[in-house]
């Protein structure tokens, strides 16, 4: 009897649990999301609030350029519905981590839609000159099933980046192998002109694509007759013509990404260093941060439509704060004397700040902390500091600052303070959020350069 009663009790208990379960399921669990580094994590949490459970991989004061993912990172990624990455090859380790984790969610590139700054390393200019001379700025290989695709060119800020451009489409899976032929076609005197809604096919003639000024977007159909790999060579960067969406889609409207491209923007990095990459530090311009926020808002709303209204409200309130900070930064930079507008930092992390707000930044190391400064680069920088009478240099929260300290002592330029380049400070530090970071950097620059 005793046994039976226990059995019954456990059945009842199980029943009680199962009767309660659906209600628990409906009271929604927060959406599991991962952001790769602290600055992006803060932006995601500003939009997601309580409706997301956020894991940030590279924490405060961490260097995402040279990060080594942990098994805990792989577990977090494997459970995530959405993975937010910066892109532009900032997180060189992310593809391996995603593969190892068996991630099944959506990967969102937060920089999608920004105007990336091409970065040329010393000694890399020849190769770039060569590409420009030979008529194409970008090449990409796509693995395509037979069918029709759409390649679009959108107006950005009210106009097309260029009024027309040449393009070559060849059946080939290898950019280098097809390059010579593409160059010859692009340089030839004859080409086929195509306008809005016209059809493109893989052929041995270059197209001249003309963009319809009366429309916000000019769209070409790409007709693929046979499944396989196709190389596209374009006179201008296709990203320059992206407003709100990806330039290449299938008929269902799904983005089609290249399996290889040159220069490589890091969407599908190969883990080794490429020439002619883009500067990944896009967050150093508040305008770009707004693009990040819009990308984050769309991604969260798509993954969790029940809370889309909240995400939209959070996003709008946050963008208003971003605009305030941007106005402060612009005013602070404008107030600086013309004679002290050159800033020296450890690595080249402030290109977007420079482009948006107008200071000139110089660094002994390149866009990644991975590369090492050459003796010649350091000597050149020291000369420049002396010649231009630069009085302050700035250390960074993420970088090894010994070289900068050495430069400071050799030139007599003072250390003007710490700039937060690629990571936030600890929660009790001066740059615990993106807004605080931008404000703090701007104030630090003003204090050191203003006097
Ligand atoms: Zn960096």
Boltz pocket constraint, residues with backbone or C-beta under 6 A from the ligand:
constraints:
  - pocket:
      binder: B
      contacts: [[A, 65], [A, 281], [A, 347], [A, 348], [A, 349], [A, 367], [A, 368], [A, 369], [A, 421], [A, 422]]
      max_distance: 6.0
